[in-house]
Amino acid sequence: LSNGRIVGAEALARWPQVDGTFLTPDVFIPLAEKTGLMPRLTQLIIETVFEDLGKWLQQHPEIHISVNLDPGDLTSETLPVLLREQLARWQLSPAQIALELTERGFADPEISAPAIDALRKAGHAIYIDDFGTGYSSLSYLQNLNVDILKIDKSFVDALEYKNVTPQIIEMAKALDLAMVAEGIETDSQQAWLREHGVQYGQGWLYSKALPKAAFILWAEANLRTAKRD
């Protein structure tokens, strides 16, 4: 937020339909969970990220892509292998692939903690996604071994009249966690977040979700502008 330069992007899944429209994750993720297809979906998304952006990421080692994980992925023996294989194939650093989990992914520390520790030791940053919307947020954050906290869009929308957002920010600072604000749509939101020490942001103020070719064009234009500044 300090200079407007892109440092990363989040991979978002969309399911194309025959009529040219797209189903969003809130429609097909519950279906995938019910049918046991989440591990395959995670694998497909990771493979697609590397296929679509592997060469581009080679040229920009400072940029990362974050991938959303399902809580069940933490018990997968194939996920760490898949990440290692793809990173080796495309000659990328583990730091260029960040991993996001919602608070539900941390609900069982006996399962989540060892898996998250292993992923962090492998070089992947761990994000806690949609923070503040879960059931035990403030009480357990200090026990989570994560790198970055993502402030949910609902708190960004209510910056001017919801006093919990400054509390979340101060808590993240105390725990030495970097922050990403989700769903930034206005210059005033960006200014408020920057003034309160939030380092990163994402949202429509910067760009709508883009397919790979359009994203690369947008990112390259952003990097050129940032370089001139």
C-alpha positions in Angstrom: 0.0 0.0 0.0 3.0 2.3 0.5 3.9 2.5 -3.2 1.2 0.7 -5.3 3.6 -1.9 -6.6 2.4 -5.5 -7.1 4.0 -8.0 -4.8 1.7 -10.9 -5.4 -1.8 -12.1 -6.5 -4.3 -14.7 -5.3 -5.3 -17.6 -7.6 -9.1 -17.7 -7.9 -11.0 -20.7 -9.3 -13.9 -20.2 -11.7 -15.9 -23.0 -13.4 -16.7 -22.1 -17.1 -20.2 -23.0 -18.3 -21.3 -23.8 -21.8 -23.2 -20.5 -22.0 -20.0 -18.5 -21.4 -20.7 -17.7 -17.8 -18.7 -18.9 -14.8 -19.7 -20.5 -11.5 -17.9 -19.0 -8.5 -16.4 -21.0 -5.6 -19.3 -20.4 -3.3 -21.3 -22.6 -5.6 -19.0 -25.4 -6.5 -16.7 -25.7 -3.4 -19.5 -27.0 -1.2 -20.3 -29.6 -3.9 -16.6 -30.6 -4.1 -16.5 -31.0 -0.4 -19.6 -33.2 -0.3 -18.3 -35.4 -3.1 -14.7 -35.7 -1.8 -13.2 -33.9 -4.8 -11.4 -31.2 -2.9 -8.0 -32.9 -3.0 -8.3 -33.2 -6.8 -9.5 -29.6 -7.1 -6.5 -28.3 -5.1 -4.2 -30.3 -7.3 -5.8 -28.9 -10.4 -5.5 -25.3 -9.2 -1.9 -25.7 -8.2 -1.0 -27.3 -11.5 -2.8 -24.6 -13.4 -1.1 -21.8 -11.5 2.3 -23.2 -12.5 1.3 -23.9 -16.1 -0.2 -20.4 -16.5 2.4 -18.3 -14.7 5.5 -20.5 -14.2 7.5 -18.8 -17.0 6.4 -15.3 -15.9 7.2 -16.0 -12.3 10.7 -17.1 -13.4 11.2 -13.5 -14.7 9.8 -12.0 -11.5 11.3 -13.8 -8.5 10.0 -11.1 -6.2 6.4 -11.9 -7.0 4.3 -14.6 -5.4 1.0 -16.3 -6.1 -1.2 -17.4 -3.2 -3.3 -20.6 -3.4 -6.2 -21.4 -1.2 -6.1 -24.7 0.6 -8.9 -26.8 2.0 -8.5 -27.9 5.6 -8.4 -31.5 4.3 -5.3 -30.7 2.3 -3.3 -30.4 5.5 -3.5 -34.2 5.9 -2.6 -34.9 2.2 0.7 -36.7 1.7 0.6 -35.6 -2.0 0.4 -31.9 -1.5 4.0 -31.3 -0.3 5.3 -33.6 -3.1 3.2 -31.8 -5.7 4.6 -28.4 -4.6 8.2 -29.7 -4.6 7.8 -31.2 -8.1 6.2 -28.1 -9.6 8.7 -25.8 -8.1 11.6 -27.9 -9.4 10.0 -28.2 -12.8 9.6 -24.4 -13.2 12.7 -23.5 -11.2 10.9 -21.3 -8.8 11.5 -20.5 -5.1 9.0 -21.8 -2.5 8.5 -18.2 -1.4 6.8 -17.6 -4.7 3.9 -19.9 -3.8 2.0 -18.8 -0.6 -0.7 -20.9 0.9 -4.0 -19.6 2.4 -6.3 -21.2 4.9 -9.5 -19.9 6.5 -9.8 -20.1 10.2 -11.6 -23.4 9.8 -8.3 -24.8 8.7 -6.8 -24.2 12.1 -9.7 -25.6 14.1 -7.8 -28.8 15.1 -4.3 -27.8 16.1 -3.1 -31.4 16.5 -3.6 -31.8 12.8 -3.0 -28.3 11.4 0.1 -27.3 13.4 2.5 -30.1 12.2 1.4 -29.7 8.6 1.6 -25.9 8.6 5.1 -26.1 10.3 6.3 -28.4 7.5 5.0 -26.1 4.8 6.6 -23.1 6.4 9.9 -24.9 6.8 9.7 -25.8 3.1 9.6 -22.0 2.4 5.9 -21.2 1.9 4.3 -18.3 3.6 1.1 -19.2 5.4 -1.9 -16.8 5.3 -4.9 -16.9 7.5 -7.7 -15.9 5.2 -10.9 -14.0 5.9 -9.7 -13.3 9.4 -12.4 -12.2 11.9 -15.3 -14.2 10.4 -14.5 -17.4 12.3 -15.6 -18.6 15.7 -12.6 -18.1 17.9 -10.5 -15.5 16.1 -9.1 -13.2 18.7 -8.6 -15.8 21.4 -6.5 -18.2 19.4 -4.5 -16.1 17.0 -1.5 -15.9 19.2 -1.2 -19.7 19.0 -1.2 -19.9 15.2 2.1 -20.3 13.4 1.3 -18.1 10.4 3.0 -15.3 8.5 0.3 -13.1 7.2 -3.2 -12.1 8.4 -5.8 -11.2 5.8 -8.4 -8.8 7.1 -11.8 -9.8 5.8 -13.7 -7.5 3.3 -16.5 -7.1 5.8 -14.2 -5.2 8.1 -12.8 -3.1 5.3 -16.3 -2.1 4.2 -17.0 -0.9 7.7 -13.8 0.9 8.5 -15.5 4.1 9.5 -18.0 2.7 12.0 -16.6 -0.6 13.2 -14.0 -0.3 15.9 -12.9 -4.0 15.7 -10.7 -3.3 12.7 -8.1 -1.2 14.6 -8.0 -3.9 17.2 -7.3 -6.6 14.7 -4.5 -4.4 13.2 -2.9 -3.7 16.6 -3.1 -7.4 17.5 -1.4 -8.4 14.3 1.3 -5.8 14.9 1.9 -7.1 18.4 2.3 -10.6 17.0 4.6 -9.4 14.2 2.2 -10.5 11.5 2.1 -8.8 8.1 -1.4 -7.8 7.0 -3.4 -7.9 3.7 -6.7 -6.0 3.6 -9.2 -7.7 1.3 -11.8 -6.0 -0.8 -10.4 -2.5 -1.1 -12.6 -0.5 -3.4 -12.0 3.2 -2.6 -9.1 5.6 -2.2 -10.3 6.5 1.3 -10.2 2.9 2.4 -6.7 2.5 1.0 -5.6 5.7 2.8 -7.1 4.7 6.1 -5.5 1.2 6.0 -2.1 2.7 5.0 -2.2 5.2 7.8 -3.0 2.4 10.3 0.0 0.3 9.2 -1.5 -2.3 6.9 1.2 -3.3 4.5 -0.8 -4.9 1.6 -4.2 -4.7 0.0 -6.2 -6.4 -2.8 -9.5 -5.5 -4.4 -11.3 -3.8 -7.2 -9.5 -0.5 -6.6 -6.5 -2.1 -8.2 -8.1 -4.7 -10.6 -11.0 -7.1 -11.0 -10.1 -10.8 -11.2 -8.4 -11.4 -14.5 -7.6 -14.4 -16.7 -3.9 -15.2 -17.1 -3.0 -13.2 -20.2 -4.8 -10.1 -18.9 -3.3 -10.5 -15.5 0.2 -10.6 -17.0 -0.4 -7.4 -19.0 -1.8 -5.6 -16.0 1.1 -6.7 -13.7 3.7 -5.7 -16.3 2.1 -2.3 -16.6 2.0 -1.9 -12.9 5.7 -2.9 -12.6 6.7 -0.4 -15.3 4.8 2.4 -13.5 6.3 1.5 -10.2 9.8 1.5 -11.7 9.3 5.0 -13.1 8.1 6.2 -9.7 
